[in-house]
């Protein structure tokens, strides 16, 4: 059963935990990423030094930005980075390969450095500057870009961290000396330089990441948080004149509504964004508030990593082990991708409904409600297959959950959905047919997971309405809690 780093490289999960590394899956990305605030907020002097090095590089970029950068070569050299896919973290669309940081990111950031980091190195409100500030301005920089940039800027540390563990704990035949590009920045040459490491190696090298640098969902400093708590942040501004201007401008940007009617969320967000653009000083007060709660950042990130580890490692390991012992999930001999996919889904259905497999989909007594989590679980169960299984394959008409294939002439589109999805009817009518055409296949399967009777009744009604209630390619899976056999009367 080879799913995780510990499986492939013959080390115990306990040894990884002792070292402080997260036990990544080497089949599918884990939905975690590095938050640079955890470097800043740490008491670890090594992490603090890494944060200072990030600020040093930002200072370099700001200096070059003030000189004016119109040379695409310089933007490509200083801003453009590939995603560090070898850490197997993030929200990649296919396997573990994300988009990385392209020219649009570089040009946007280069043109905005003097605005975003106007007080870099001369902060009076905040304790430090933060890379995450670029995601607070309207320049299209999200958590993926922040994490990719951070990972690239501390790549030397991550590679050294991995190499030290590998040399001490992994058999030499599973290691390889690898020359890696753009590892550290030479300020004299103004260029990113390569470096050689001895690393765990399969078809590519693998990077370990300290779990105390990881979080899930969003960075501690993020635009959604700023906008969602905007009015409270305005109240915390100590400058009375600025506080008045912020509130006055914000109220003026809201459309006039009839008495008793509240502004729509879209109008609220637009008014907030307009106020931030007019008074970017508010961002510094927001960051100041976040800086003062370092322990909160650490605590929340620890909880998110624990939940991810519990769900995607401990529960999946139990799930796969149970499938091996109680079903023919991994021994079925299919005739093609459609049969392979449908057989596996039906084995999953039987195990979930009749062998306590439903427990997999609950954490802290609550059912999972995110299709992305469900899809990762499905991918992790496919580790022993002759077929190619690509997640979120995008062939020009939008991404499908999975395309299972064996050669160009044998493909099946698999969509995993939750019955609670408000667009489930629309998906059943349109989406799968579009994906089938985009992937040149006539085969598709729709697996729908429901957690209670009301969800079942809703999706069953939709299937009858669409004439799909007897379609074998539509599989309903009951993940509602089951009574143990001893309690059944």
N, C-alpha and C positions, 0 to 999 in steps of 0.2 A: 504494500500500500504506500506508494510514493506520491505524496501531495506537497509536503512541506520541506523546507530547507533541511530540517533534522532528518527526514526520511532519505533524501538524496545523498547527504554527505555523512551519514552514519554518526551523528552526534545526538545526544539526548536533549530533549526540550529543556530539561533542568539545567544542562550545561550552558545552553544559550541564555536562559533566564538569569543564571548566575553572572554571566558576562554582561547582561543588560540589553541584549539584542532581541528584536522581535523576530519570531519564528515565521517568516514569510511563506506564502504558498509559491511554488514554482510552476503552477499551472495557470493561475489567474491573479491579476493584481488584487491586493487587499485595499479596501476603501479607506486608506489612511494617507496622511502626507505630513511633511515636516512643517512645523509652525516656527518661523524665526523668532517670535516673541518668547518661546521657551528657551532660546539661547540667551536672550536679554535678561529674562526673569530668573535664570538659574543661579544657584550659589556656587556651581562648579566653575572654577577659574578657566578651565579649558573652553567651556561653552561661552563664557563672557568674552574670551579672546576671539572666538569665532565671530561673535556679533560685532566686535570692534573691527574685525577685518572686513566684514560686509560693509560697515559704514565707511571704512577707508576706500573701498572700491567705489561706493556711491559718490564719495568726494571726488574721486578721479573722474567719474563720468560727468559730474556736475561741472567741473573745471573745463572739460572738453566741450560740454554743451554750451557754456557761455562763450567759447571761442567760435562756436558754430560748426555743426557737423552736417555737411551735405554729401559727404563721401559714403556711398553705400558700402564700400569695402570696410570702412571703420565701424559702421553700425553692425555689419556682419561679424566683425572680429570682436567687438566689445559687448554687444547685446544679444547676438543670436546664439542660442544654445539648443542642442538636442535634448529631449527629455532623457533623464537618466533612467532608462527603462530597467536597468539591471538591479534596481532596488525593489522591483516588483510591488510598488506602492502607487496609489493614485486611482484615477478613474478613466483608464485608457479605453478606447472603443474596440480595439482588436488585440486580444492577448495582453501583452504588457507594453505595447508601443503607443505612446501618446504623441501629441503634436509638437511638443517642445515650444521654444520661443523663437518666433520667426521675425521677418523684417518689419511687419506691422507693429509688433510689440516694440522692437528696437526704435523705430521712427517715432512712435507715440511717446515712449519714455524719454528719448533724447530731446524731443521738442518741449517736454514738460518738466524737465529736471529743475529749471530755475524757479518754477512755480511750486512744484511739489516739495522741494527741499530748499526753500528760500532761506531757512535759518540753520542749515546743516553745519554742525560744529559750533553753533552760536545759540543754542536753544536757551530760552528763558522761561518758557512755560513747561515744557516736557523735560524729562531727565536725559533723553537721548533722541536721536532720530530713528526712524524705523522704515525698513523696506516696504512694509505693508501700506505705507501712505499712498503709494502709487495706485492702490486699489480703492482708495477713498475718493479720488477724483474721477471725473467722467471720461476716462481714457481707455475703457474696455479691458482693464486688467483685473482678472479674478483670482480666486484662490489657487487654481492650477498654475497660473503664471507665477504667482508669488512663491509657491512651493518649488516649481521647476528652477526658478532663479536662485532661490536659497540653496537647493540641493547642489546646483552647479558651483555656487560660490564656496561651499564647504566640502566639495567632492574630495579634495586631498585628505581631509580628516576622515571622511567615511571610508575611503579606500585603505588608509593606514589602519583604521579601526578593524576593518574586515581582515586585512592581511595578518594582523597580530593574532586574531582568533584562529584563523585558518592554519597558520604555521604551528600553532600549539595544539590544535584539536582535530585536524582533518588529515586523513591519509594522503601521502604525497601524490599518489596516482590520481587523486581527485582535484589536484591543484595545477595551475598553469601560470607561467610568467607572461604577463600581458602588458603591452605598451599602450597607454591610454592618453588620448588627446585632451587638451584644454583642462589640465588638472590644477595648475597654480598660475598666478598672474605675476609676471616680471615687470615691475614698474619702470625699470630702466629701459627695457626694450618695448614697453607698452604693448605687451603681447601675452596671450595665454600659452603656456608651455606644457609639453607632454611629460609623462613620468611612468616608470615601470613598476609593477607590483606583482606579487605572487598571490593569486586569488582562487577561491573555489570556482570550478569550471565545469559546465555541461557543454551545450552547444555555444554558450557565451559565458562570460564571467558573471559572478553574482556579488552583489553588495549587501552587506548587513547594515541595519540602521538601529541606533539606540532607541529603545522604546520611550524614553523620557523626552524625546524630541518630537514625538508623533501626536497627532490629534486627528479628529474625524469631523466631517461636515463643514467646518470653516475655521479660519484663523481667529485668534483671540481678538485681534484688531481687524474689523471687516466692515464693509459698506452697509450690509443689511442691518448690522447692530447699530451703526451710526444713525441710519435713517429711522430705525424703529424706536430708538431712544432719544431722538433729536430734541424734543421739548424738554426732557429732563436734563439733557446735556447743556442746553441753553441756560437753564436755571443755575447750573454750577459755575457759569462764567462769572468771575469776580469783578471784571470791569463793567461797571453799571451802564456806561454809555453803549458799549458793545452789546450788552445783554438786551437793552432796549431796542437797538437797531435790528438785532437778529429777530426778535419777536415781532417787531413792527413790519419788517420786510416779509417775513414768513406769512403773516396774516394777510398782507396785501397781495401775495401771490396765490392765495386760495380763491377759487371761484366763489361767487356769492350764492349761497344756498338758501332755500326757504327756511324760515324759523323752525327749529326742531329737527332739521335734517343734517346729518353729519356728512362731511366731505368723503368722497370715495377714496379708496386706497391709492388709486392712480393719481388723483389730484393731490393727495397728501404727499406722495413721493416726489411728484414734480415740483411742488412748492419747496420741499426740503432741498432737493438737488439745486434748484435755482438760488436758494439762500446760501448754500455751501459755496456755489460759484461766486456769489457776490461778496461773501465774507468767509474766505477759506481759513481764517483764524480759528473758526469753531473746531476745525479738525484737531488743532493742537490741544484744545481743552478736552476733547473726546479722548485723545491719546493719553493725556495726563491722568484722566480717570481710570483708564485701563492699566496704566503703569502702576497705579497705587493698589492694584489688586493682583499682584504677581502670584500669590498663593491660590487665588481663585482660578487663574489660568492653569496652573499646575494641577490642581485638584480635578477640574473639569476634564482636562486632557487625559489624565490618568484613568478616569472613569470611562471615557470613550474608548481608550485603548483596551481596557479590561473587558468592556462589552464586546468589542470587535474580536478579541482573542477568544472569549468564551463562546461566541456564536460561530465564527468562521473557522476556528481551530478545534476547540474541545467538542462542540456539538456536532460539527461536520465529521470529525474523526469517529465519534460514536455512531453517527448515521452511516458512514461508509462501512465501518466494521460490522454493523448490524446487517447491512445489505449483503455483505459477503457471506455472513453466516446463515441468514434466513431466507435469501432469495437467490434467483438465478440471474440477477441483474448483470453480473460481470462474466457470465459464462454463455449467454445466449449467442447463437451463431446466425447472424442476420443474412438476408439475401441482398439487402441494399440499404441506403441511408434512411429511407422512409420506415422500413421495418425495424431497423436498429433504433431509430428515434422513438417510434411508437411503442416498441417493446419495453424500452427503458422507462418511458413515462408510465406505462401501465404497471411495471414492477414497482416504481415509486409510489403510484397510487395505492396499490395493494399494501405495501409496507406502511405507508402513512395512515391508511384507514384501518388496518387490521393487526398491525404489529407495533403499535406505540410510536410509529415514526412521526406522528403529528407533533410529538414533544420537541422535535427539531426546530419547529417554527415558532417557538415561544421563548421569550426571555423575560425573567422576572415575572412570570405568569401572564405576560401580555403577548399577543400575537404580533408577528412582524407585519408591518403595513407598507413596506417599500418594495416595489417590484425589482429594483436594482439588487437588493439583498437576495431576493428569491432567485434571481438569475445567476448570481455568483454561486450560490449553493448548488444549483443545477450543473453549472460548469465544473465545479470541483468533484462532482460524482462521476464525471466522464473520464477520469484519468486513465482508465484501462480500456481504450477503444482503438481499433484500427482506423477509425474515421477521423477526419479533420473537423474540429469543432471550433468555429470562430464566433466570438461574442460581439454583438453590436456591429455586425458587418454592414458597411454603408457603400452601396454600389450606385449611388447617384439619386436614389429616391427616398432617402432617409434610412436610418439604421434599423435592422431587424435584431431581435434578441440573439438569435443564433442561426447560423447556417451550418448544417451537418453535411459533410460531403466526402466522397471518395472519387477523385477525378472530376473533370469538368462536366461529365454527363450524368452524374449521380448526386443530386443535391436535394436537401429538404430544409425548408424554412421552419424554425420552431419559435413560437411566440409563447412566453410565460407571462401570465397576467394574474392579477388579484381581482376577485369578483367585486371588490369594493371600488375598483377603478371607475370613476365617473364617466369615462369615455369607452367603456368596454363594448357597448353596442356599436359605436362608430368604428372601433378597431376591428370588430368581427366583420363588419360590412366592407370596409375599405382597405385597411392597412395590410393584412396578410396578402391579399391579391396583388397589391402594389409591390410588396417585397418579392413575391414569387416571380413577377415579370422582371424585376430588376436583377434577380439572381438566376434568370433563365431556367426556372424549374416549375413543374406543375404540382409539386408535392408541398404540402404544408400541414403543420400540426399546431393546434391551439390548446394549451394546458391552462386551466383556470382553477386557482386555489381559493376555497371559501372557508370561513371560520365559524359561521353560525347559520341558523335556518333562514334568517331574513336575507342574508347574502345569497344563499342557494336559491330561494324563491325568486329573487330579482334576476339572477343570471339565467335560471331555467325559463323564466317568462321571456327573456330576450331571445334565447335559443329557439323557443317555439315560434316566436314572432318571425324569426328569420328562416325558419324551416331547417334548423341545424340540430334539433334535439336528438336526432338519431344518427348524426354524422360521427363515424368512428374516429375522425381526425380531430374532434373536439372532445377533450378529456376533462371532466370535472373531478377535482380532488377535494375530498372532505378532510380538512385539517382541524375540525372542531375537537375539543377535548373528549376523550373516551373514558368510560368507566372501566376499571380493571375487571377482569373476569370474576374475581371473588365478590365484587359488588353488584354484579348483574343478577337480577332475580328472574 
